[in-house]
């Protein structure tokens, strides 16, 4: 993980990092997190504006072709859910989430435009596990994807709904 961050940082210094959001917001999920529940998977769209206290479960699911507030455009599990490891801390996970989401956007995994909306009109948000869900990655609060999942969400900066998929599938 450290090597990935060092390589990514080096790329950023030589001009290889061009996120559409200068500094992605980061929210934690789980019982002790900013988002009490987060069970979305890669490519899934949902309703509910991003912010502390928001929950994303099956109840918030929305078809990507219908108006929706967020879309998950990338996911990663930086630490295997089947291994007992120590919680690396909120700051380390936030740094990973920001870097990973910037990498997802720079990779072309997010379309330049969709539904008449340009990528530059979007904000990216990293969602990382809080300590409680990280420490029990296969518990009930972790959802089907596991409690160590890091997700990248896109939403419109103007608060309007998205009407199509930005994920390049």
Sine and cosine of phi, psi and omega as CSV:
sin_phi,cos_phi,sin_psi,cos_psi,sin_omega,cos_omega
0.00,0.00,-0.67,0.74,0.00,-1.00
-0.89,0.46,-0.67,0.74,0.01,-1.00
-0.87,0.49,-0.67,0.74,0.02,-1.00
-0.87,0.50,-0.69,0.72,-0.01,-1.00
-0.92,0.40,-0.62,0.78,0.02,-1.00
-0.91,0.41,-0.70,0.71,0.02,-1.00
-0.89,0.45,-0.68,0.73,0.01,-1.00
-0.89,0.45,-0.70,0.72,0.00,-1.00
-0.88,0.47,-0.66,0.75,0.03,-1.00
-0.88,0.47,-0.66,0.75,0.06,-1.00
-0.88,0.47,-0.63,0.78,0.01,-1.00
-0.90,0.44,-0.65,0.76,-0.04,-1.00
-0.92,0.38,-0.50,0.87,-0.01,-1.00
-0.99,-0.12,0.22,0.98,0.13,-0.99
1.00,-0.09,0.19,0.98,-0.04,-1.00
-1.00,0.06,-0.05,1.00,-0.08,-1.00
-0.94,-0.34,0.91,-0.42,-0.02,-1.00
-0.73,-0.68,0.93,0.38,0.01,-1.00
-0.95,0.31,0.46,-0.89,0.04,-1.00
-0.99,0.17,-0.16,0.99,0.07,-1.00
-0.83,-0.56,0.85,-0.53,-0.16,-0.99
-0.87,0.49,-0.57,0.82,-0.01,-1.00
-0.53,-0.85,1.00,-0.10,-0.05,-1.00
-0.82,0.57,0.66,-0.75,0.15,-0.99
-0.92,0.38,0.45,-0.89,0.05,-1.00
-0.78,-0.62,0.76,-0.65,0.09,-1.00
-0.83,-0.56,0.60,-0.80,0.10,-1.00
-1.00,-0.08,0.45,-0.89,0.06,-1.00
-0.83,-0.55,0.39,-0.92,0.00,-1.00
0.87,-0.50,0.02,-1.00,-0.07,-1.00
-0.83,0.56,-0.51,0.86,0.00,-1.00
-0.96,-0.28,0.24,0.97,-0.10,-0.99
-0.98,-0.17,0.06,-1.00,0.07,-1.00
-0.90,0.43,-0.61,0.79,0.04,-1.00
-0.95,-0.31,0.93,-0.36,-0.06,-1.00
-0.85,0.53,-0.55,0.84,-0.01,-1.00
-0.64,-0.77,0.69,-0.73,0.06,-1.00
-0.51,-0.86,0.97,-0.26,-0.03,-1.00
-0.83,-0.56,0.34,0.94,0.00,-1.00
-0.97,0.26,0.43,-0.90,0.02,-1.00
-0.87,-0.49,0.17,-0.99,-0.04,-1.00
-0.84,0.55,0.78,-0.62,0.02,-1.00
1.00,0.04,-0.06,1.00,-0.04,-1.00
-1.00,0.07,0.59,-0.81,0.06,-1.00
-0.93,-0.37,0.45,-0.89,-0.06,-1.00
-0.44,-0.90,0.29,-0.96,0.10,-1.00
-0.98,-0.18,0.47,-0.88,-0.02,-1.00
0.86,-0.50,0.88,-0.47,0.00,-1.00
-0.93,0.37,0.61,-0.80,-0.01,-1.00
-0.94,0.34,0.77,-0.64,0.05,-1.00
0.13,-0.99,0.33,-0.94,0.01,-1.00
-0.81,0.58,0.73,-0.69,0.00,-1.00
1.00,-0.08,-0.24,0.97,0.02,-1.00
-0.94,0.33,0.56,-0.83,0.07,-1.00
-0.83,-0.56,0.64,-0.77,0.03,-1.00
-0.83,-0.56,0.95,-0.30,-0.02,-1.00
-0.74,-0.68,-0.14,-0.99,0.07,-1.00
-0.84,0.55,-0.52,0.86,-0.01,-1.00
-0.92,0.40,-0.42,0.91,-0.01,-1.00
-1.00,-0.09,-0.05,1.00,-0.01,-1.00
-0.84,0.55,0.63,-0.78,0.04,-1.00
-0.61,-0.79,0.61,-0.79,0.11,-0.99
-0.88,0.48,0.66,-0.75,-0.05,-1.00
-0.92,0.39,-0.34,0.94,0.05,-1.00
-0.99,0.11,-0.14,0.99,0.07,-1.00
-0.98,-0.19,0.35,-0.94,0.05,-1.00
-0.83,0.55,0.73,-0.68,-0.02,-1.00
-0.48,-0.87,0.30,-0.95,-0.07,-1.00
-1.00,-0.03,-0.60,0.80,-0.09,-1.00
-0.69,-0.73,0.38,-0.93,0.13,-0.99
-0.65,-0.76,0.69,-0.73,0.10,-1.00
-1.00,0.08,0.89,-0.45,-0.07,-1.00
-0.96,-0.27,-0.05,1.00,0.03,-1.00
-0.11,-0.99,0.53,-0.85,0.06,-1.00
-0.61,-0.79,0.44,-0.90,0.08,-1.00
-0.47,-0.88,0.47,-0.88,0.12,-0.99
-0.89,-0.46,1.00,-0.08,-0.11,-0.99
-0.92,0.38,-0.43,0.90,0.03,-1.00
-0.75,-0.66,0.83,-0.56,-0.08,-1.00
-0.79,0.62,0.75,-0.66,-0.01,-1.00
-0.95,0.32,-0.28,0.96,-0.03,-1.00
-1.00,-0.03,-0.03,1.00,0.01,-1.00
-0.95,-0.30,0.60,-0.80,0.10,-1.00
-0.99,0.13,0.93,-0.38,0.04,-1.00
-0.71,-0.71,0.34,-0.94,0.01,-1.00
-0.99,0.17,0.53,-0.85,0.09,-1.00
-0.88,0.48,0.84,-0.54,-0.07,-1.00
-0.97,0.24,-0.15,0.99,0.01,-1.00
0.97,-0.24,0.47,-0.88,-0.05,-1.00
-0.88,0.47,-0.64,0.76,-0.04,-1.00
-0.91,0.42,-0.67,0.74,-0.01,-1.00
-0.92,0.40,-0.67,0.75,0.02,-1.00
-0.93,0.37,-0.60,0.80,0.05,-1.00
-0.89,0.46,-0.70,0.72,0.02,-1.00
-0.88,0.47,-0.69,0.73,0.05,-1.00
-0.88,0.47,-0.73,0.69,-0.02,-1.00
-0.86,0.51,-0.72,0.70,0.02,-1.00
-0.88,0.48,-0.74,0.67,-0.03,-1.00
-0.91,0.42,-0.70,0.71,-0.01,-1.00
-0.89,0.46,-0.71,0.70,-0.03,-1.00
-0.91,0.41,-0.61,0.80,0.08,-1.00
-0.89,0.45,-0.63,0.78,0.04,-1.00
-0.90,0.44,-0.69,0.73,0.03,-1.00
-0.85,0.53,-0.73,0.68,-0.03,-1.00
-0.91,0.41,-0.70,0.72,-0.03,-1.00
-0.93,0.37,-0.38,0.93,-0.07,-1.00
-0.97,0.25,-0.23,0.97,-0.09,-1.00
1.00,-0.02,0.13,0.99,0.02,-1.00
-0.96,0.27,-0.23,0.97,0.08,-1.00
-0.94,-0.35,0.82,-0.57,-0.04,-1.00
-0.89,0.46,0.53,-0.85,0.01,-1.00
-0.89,0.46,-0.49,0.87,0.06,-1.00
-0.38,-0.92,0.36,-0.93,0.00,-1.00
-0.31,-0.95,0.70,-0.71,0.03,-1.00
0.84,0.54,0.54,0.84,0.00,-1.00
0.98,0.19,0.14,0.99,-0.01,-1.00
-0.92,-0.39,0.78,-0.63,0.04,-1.00
-0.99,0.16,0.56,-0.83,0.02,-1.00
-0.82,0.57,-0.51,0.86,-0.01,-1.00
-0.92,0.39,-0.24,0.97,0.02,-1.00
-1.00,-0.03,0.17,0.98,-0.04,-1.00
-0.95,-0.31,0.36,-0.93,0.20,-0.98
-0.88,-0.48,0.50,-0.87,0.04,-1.00
-0.93,-0.36,0.62,-0.79,0.01,-1.00
-0.76,-0.66,0.75,-0.66,0.09,-1.00
-1.00,-0.07,0.71,-0.70,0.05,-1.00
-0.89,-0.45,0.88,-0.48,-0.07,-1.00
-0.84,-0.54,0.39,-0.92,-0.03,-1.00
-0.95,0.32,0.62,-0.78,0.20,-0.98
-0.98,0.21,0.17,-0.99,-0.09,-1.00
-0.88,0.47,-0.67,0.74,-0.06,-1.00
-0.87,0.49,-0.70,0.71,-0.01,-1.00
-0.97,0.24,-0.53,0.85,0.06,-1.00
-0.89,0.46,-0.70,0.72,-0.04,-1.00
-0.94,0.34,-0.35,0.94,0.05,-1.00
-0.78,-0.62,0.93,0.36,-0.19,-0.98
-0.91,0.41,-0.32,0.95,0.01,-1.00
-0.93,-0.37,0.30,0.95,0.00,-1.00
-0.98,0.21,0.04,-1.00,-0.06,-1.00
-0.91,0.41,-0.49,0.87,-0.02,-1.00
-0.98,0.20,-0.17,0.99,-0.11,-0.99
-1.00,0.08,-0.27,0.96,-0.05,-1.00
0.97,0.25,0.02,-1.00,-0.08,-1.00
-0.95,0.31,-0.32,0.95,-0.03,-1.00
-1.00,0.00,-0.17,0.99,0.03,-1.00
0.99,-0.15,0.41,-0.91,-0.11,-0.99
-0.99,0.11,0.14,0.99,0.05,-1.00
-0.89,-0.45,0.24,0.97,-0.03,-1.00
-0.96,0.28,0.71,-0.70,0.13,-0.99
-0.94,-0.34,0.80,-0.60,-0.07,-1.00
-0.85,-0.53,0.50,-0.87,0.06,-1.00
-0.91,-0.41,0.85,-0.53,0.02,-1.00
-0.95,-0.31,0.55,-0.84,0.22,-0.98
-0.88,-0.47,0.54,-0.84,0.09,-1.00
-0.48,-0.88,0.24,-0.97,-0.01,-1.00
-0.99,0.17,0.66,-0.75,0.01,-1.00
-0.93,0.37,-0.42,0.91,-0.02,-1.00
-1.00,0.06,0.00,1.00,0.03,-1.00
0.99,0.11,-0.09,1.00,0.04,-1.00
-0.95,0.30,0.26,-0.97,-0.01,-1.00
-0.98,0.20,0.52,-0.86,0.22,-0.98
-0.99,0.14,0.47,-0.88,-0.01,-1.00
-0.82,-0.58,0.05,1.00,0.01,-1.00
-0.40,-0.92,0.09,-1.00,-0.07,-1.00
-0.99,0.12,0.71,-0.70,0.12,-0.99
-0.99,-0.13,-0.34,0.94,0.01,-1.00
-0.90,0.43,0.73,-0.68,0.11,-0.99
-1.00,-0.01,0.95,-0.32,-0.09,-1.00
-0.98,-0.22,0.00,0.00,0.00,0.00
